[in-house]
Every structure is written in C-alpha cells, then in structure tokens.
Amino acid sequence: MTSPVLAVSDLRAYYRTSAFGVQREVRAVDDVSLAIQPGEIYGLAGESSSGKTTLIKTIANAIQPPLQVLAGSVLFDFAGQRFDIHALRPRELAAIRWKHLSYIMQGSMNVLNPVRRVRQTFVDFAFRHIGRPLPEFLDVVRQHLQRLHLEPQVLEAYPHQLSGGMRQRVTIALATVCRPQFIIADEPTTALDVVVQKGVLGMIHEVQRALGSSILFVTHDMAVHANLSDRLGIMYAGRIVEEGRTADVFRAPRHPYTTHLIGSLPHLGDAAPKQGLPGAPPNLADPPPGCRFHPRCPRASDLCRRDVPALETDASGHRVACFHPATESVAESIS
Amino acid sequence: MGRTLLDLLRFNRQFASGAALLLIVAAYACLSFFSPYAPNDTYVAPPDVPPDWTYLMGTTSRGQDLFWLLSFAIRNTLAFGLAVAVLSRLLALAIGLVAGYSGGLLDRALMSLNDTFIVIPLFPILVLFYFVMRDRMSWGLLALMMACLGWAYDARLIRSVAMSLRHREFTETGIFSGMSMRQILVEEHLPYVLPIVFSTTMNNINWSIGLEVTLSVLGFTDINTPTIGVLLYWANQHTALVSGIWWWIFFPVLLVVMTFIGLFLLAVSMNEYIDPRSRLGRRAP
C-alpha cells in the first residue's frame, strides 16, 4: 500500500461561540480519522447538518471563527513532502493551495464573479499558481477547457451567459487547471438536473483519471456516490460511523444507520412501503452520551448509551463504529 | 466601454439628452481659454448693456462682458464639482470596501467615524471654516473640505454591498486561492461597486455645486475666483434685480440649471449600465 495523500487523525473541530455571556459549543466534527490514497475518489455521505462541510473546511484549513480545531491533525503528502495543514504559515498555505490542493466550494455555481469575464476569474484565481507567462497560461486554460468539452470562447463570456451545467464545468476547470493532486469537492453537482449531473460526473471522473488526482467528494446524494466513489464514508452527527469500498457499503452495510440509509433508497420492483427512521439527528450542541445514534437505533443496548464505539477495522479494511454491527447476512435480510 | 456609450446614446433618450446638455455646458466652459479678458478685469466693457450682438449676454455693472466671465465661472464650478466628487469617491471607496470586507472591530471603528460625518451639520461647519480661514480661503481648500464632508453616505452604501460580497463564493474561493485583501478588493469587489459609484458621483457633483453656490451667494468663499455662486454674489452686491439687470442673474442660473438637469439625467440612465445583463442585451445584434 502506498502512503496516503491525505491522512486525517482524531480530528476534532467545534464551533465555539460566546454571546451575551452564554457559551455554546457545537461539536460538528468529533474524532474523525480517515485516509485517502493517491488516485482515489473518496465519497463522504451523510444528511444535512451531519458535519460534512465542516469536516472538509477543516481539512482544507478554510476555517473562520467561531469554528476551531481542538485536536487532531490533517497531513497531506504532496510529491513526497508532508504538510501539516494547520501548522503551515499563511504563505506556505497559499503556495500549496490550488497548485496541490483545490477546493470546489458548496454552491460552486457562484464561484464566478458575475461582473468579471470568465477569463479574468481564471487569471485572478489560478494564474499566480501556475508560474508561466500569461499567454502560455491562457493556452493551458483553453486546452484544459476542451477536456471538459467547453469551447475556448467561454473565456470571453460573463457567467450569466453560460448555462448551469457550463458554469459548473467552468468551476471544475478552474479547480483542476493547475493539475492539483488533491481536489475537495463539496456538493458540486447538487443544483443540476440528473442528465447534466451525469455528464458533469463523467467529466470529473475523466479529469481525475487524466490528472491522477485524488478527490474527496461530498454529497448527500447516494446515487452520485454509487456512480463515482471508490470508497465511501458515512457521517452521522459529526462522526464517521462506517467506511468501506462503495460496493461493500451498498451491498452489505453494517452500521444500523447505514443500513437504514441504504434501505431507504428506492429499487425497481419494490412493493413494500419504505419505513422511516423515527426521531431526528441530535442537536450537536448537546449530543447524547455514548453512541450518538443510540436514541434512534433499533439495536441500542445499555453499552451504547454509555460508551462511544470506536471505529473498528475488519480484515477487508471495512470500518464500522458500532457495538452491534450487522453481519452480512443480517444486513441483507433487512435491505 | 466606447461601444456601451454609443449604445446608450442611441437607445437611451435620458442619457442622450443629459449628455447633450453637459456637452454644451462643457464646450462653453472650454471657451474660457479663448477669452480676450482676464477673469478679474473690470470696466473692460461699458457697464449694464443688455444682451445684444456685441455682448451676447450683456455686461455687468462692473463693466465685465458676461459671456466671457460666465465661461470662466462655469469652468471653475465644474472643476470644483469634479474635484469634490473624485476626492470623496476615493475616500468612500477605500473606507466602504475595507470596512465591509474586514468587519469586526475595524468595521465598527470606521463606521462610527462614518456616522459622525453623516450627522454633522455641514452648512454651519463650512461657514465656520470660512471664518477661520478668511483670506487664506481658496477654491482648492474648499473642495478638500467638502470632499472630507461628502464621502460618508456613499461609504455606507459601498460597505453594505461589500458586506454581501464578502460572503459570496467567489470571495471565499479568492481567499482560498491565496489572493491578498488588496487584490480581492481591487479585482473582485471594485468592478462590482463601480457602476453604483458612477451613479452616485453625478449626484455628488450636483450636491457640491449646489452647496458651493449657496456658500458663494452668501459670500462665504473666496469671492475673487469667479464661479457661478460668486457671480450671483456680485450681482446681489450691485442689486442687479432691483436695478433691472436681469441678465446678470438669468444666465448664470440658466447654466447651472442645465448642468444640474444634465447630471441628473446621466445619473438616472446609469442604471442601464449597472446591470451587465442590460449592458449585454444592447450588444446583441
């Protein structure tokens, strides 16, 4: 096994606010560990407010108060050099961003400044990182746009002249033009209809293979994960509860939350109505003790109410944080 | 830009008539460079001659040819308005963008300064300023003073826009890609607020000319530099209206009204330019 390009260990990031003397602490990311290999697409799934965006903001070190990193480390490995992203000085951080590490933000359609031409946006964001004279840089951009099936003329357009799908592809081109080894993508296709989404996903895959980069891909849309991700991590209430190869997670989910999540997906020929899971995700300012899923879990025991289950790795590399994980046969009988 | 202006001229009647009015005023101001008299020469022409073919706008009671005198006056008044507008716009842009972008303590400090300038009563301050300066009072000093008093409303406006820009994705991506604060403000935010500033610049020119005329008519400025206000001041001193020298009042007022209406029309039609959509809609064949 090669050394991972990203290694997150025991990361803990809380929102800490103090307003009118009231201290609040929202535990959005709690003890998260994960590793991503070169050339891998790692999918991160979970419902809204499960801490997905906070986690990747922390990984990219794009954090602003009140978000604070309390513990843990985020290590990147770019071309044999190791970077602890929270220990870097601002200048070093600026030097690896975009060139090695790029970030497609949530709501990425609005990454383009509406009053600037697309070409100017490329120059603003990417030019300094590529280290070539301007005409050469624009040639690189044009070639790269073609890889995403975009005409070079889009460079002269204003964002509102492009369709949603085109804008999305321009954004992806913007994030990948410097050939970064690591791309963080936060819901990059959520606002698109499924047909355009399929095309964009295909192009992300193509670009990823051409560049050999790794992608940390975040979305709540399980269908997208099924199509794109090599490995899948499931987040619930600020923790990763299960992680494994995408096919394994879909075929034989072991954590009860994942089991219900997968079980809720519609299949052709389903006759039985879908059962919802009672309850709601916990308030992260005051999470339940023990396993955070226990108030909704059908398999909860006293142990779950008391202790936090660790994320255990089994022989095949599948990780699950549960005291009573489903065996493969049980999982199949539920789903 | 040139293309946009041409399109605006062709399709927007308000813009076209505003531009035409201002062009007439500006051309007339340029005539001052060809004046046969220096602006402060008196008794170069017979006094109190009504408008005729020799003296197009008549002459004043001080023996000045109003046609040439007025060309100096409107030139100074326009230059004054422009100077105030440019200086105060620079202040407003710098303070508004920085305050809106950085937020927090700096924002609060700048905005309390800003609010102080908004609530200060301008007129008494300017009058007081005149009494302090007296003979040292000059055109440039007054422009500087008014610029220092005239930026506050715009800085608030720009700040409110900058605050919303601060949290847009393109700003966050810019920060992420390593752009400095200066680069983000100049390259990403400035183009966004510039059309708004164009429009308020016109209003600011109007405001400063109006205030300058008010001060001058009352004699609270340097009365030896001819401006529209100073002309009216001298006309009042010579009781022009009582003695029937109506042209001494009429032509300066006519000219300043033309300037006001022209600037107002331009400011209104700038809305066409503010939205890049309408800007481009015009360009489509």
Contacts between the chains, C-beta under 8 A, distances in Angstrom:
chain1	res1	chain2	res2	distance
A	60	B	176	7.1
A	62	B	172	7.2
A	62	B	175	7.7
A	62	B	176	5.6
A	93	B	178	7.6
A	94	B	177	7.9
A	94	B	178	3.1
A	95	B	178	7.6
A	97	B	176	6.0
A	97	B	177	6.3
A	97	B	178	5.7
A	98	B	176	7.6
A	98	B	177	4.9
A	98	B	178	6.9
A	103	B	173	7.4
A	103	B	176	5.5
A	105	B	169	4.9
A	105	B	172	6.0
A	105	B	173	5.8
A	105	B	176	7.7
A	106	B	169	7.8
A	107	B	169	5.4
A	108	B	169	6.7
A	110	B	168	6.1
A	110	B	169	4.3
A	110	B	170	6.7
A	111	B	169	4.7
A	111	B	170	5.4
A	111	B	173	4.9
A	112	B	170	6.3
A	113	B	170	4.5
A	113	B	188	5.5
A	113	B	191	7.6
A	113	B	192	7.3
A	114	B	192	7.8
A	114	B	276	7.0
A	115	B	191	4.7
A	115	B	192	5.1
A	115	B	276	5.8
A	116	B	187	7.9
A	116	B	188	7.2
A	116	B	191	6.2
A	120	B	187	7.7
A	121	B	170	7.3
A	124	B	174	6.5
A	124	B	177	7.7
A	124	B	179	6.6
A	124	B	183	7.5
A	124	B	187	5.5
A	124	B	188	6.7
A	125	B	173	6.2
A	125	B	174	6.4
A	125	B	177	4.3
A	125	B	179	7.5
A	126	B	177	7.0
A	128	B	177	7.8
A	128	B	178	6.8
A	129	B	177	7.1
A	129	B	178	7.4
A	158	B	276	5.6
A	158	B	280	6.8
A	160	B	276	7.2
A	160	B	277	6.2
A	161	B	280	7.2
A	174	B	173	8.0
